[in-house]
């Protein structure tokens, strides 16, 4: 069983993300059902209740786990 990240590790993850990616960054998000969607960030990342690094995304209700979000290039497209 994997040990959950410490508050310091979560804070470092959030700090790294926020220093490298501005609000409005184009991202791909891996959804709970295994599908992926391209969207943009609408907030900075933060630590939610001391246990999860999260971020807000356009078109997705509520916050999403940061470890399911990957920044992509602005000209990234999805092939049909």
N, C-alpha and C positions, 0 to 999 in steps of 0.2 A: 504494500500500500504506500502510495506517495505521500510524503509529508507536505502539508499545505505551505505556501510561501509565508514568510514572516512579514510583519508590518514594514520592516526596513526594506525587504526585497520588493514588496508591492510599491512602496514609495519610490524606490529606484526605477522600477519599470515605468511608472507614471512620469517621473522626471525625465527619463530618457525619451519616451514617446513625445512629450510636450516640447522638449528642446529640439527634436528633429522634425516635427510635423505640426504645421499651423492648422488652426480650425479651417475647414474647407478642403482638407486633403482628400483626394480621391483614394478610396480603399475598396478592397474586396473583403466581404464578411462571410464567414462560414456559419450558416444558420444551424439551429438545433436539429433540423431534419436532414442535415448533410448537404443541402444545396448551398450554393454560393451566390452572392449578389454584389454588384458594384454599386457603391453609393458614395457619399461624402460625409466627413465628420462635421458635426454641428456644435461641438464643445471641445474643450480640452479634456484630457483623461483625468480621472481622480480615483482615489481609493474609497470605495463604498463600505461604510460601516466597519472598517478595519479588516475586511476579509477578501475583497475582490477589486482588482483594477478594472475600471469600466470607462465607457465613452458613449456619447450620444451620436446617433447616425440619422441622416435624412431618410425619411420613409419607414423607419423602424421605431415602433412604440417602445418607450422605456430605454434604459441603458443596456449596453452589450459588453460582454467580457472582452477586454483588450487583447487577450491572447487568441481571440478568434478574428481579429482585425489585422489586415496587412495592407500597408500603403502600396499604391501602384502608381505608375507614371500617369501624368495628366492625359496623355494621348492613348492610353491603354483602351482597347476595344475587345469585345467578345466576338469570337468567330462563330458563325451559325452552323 
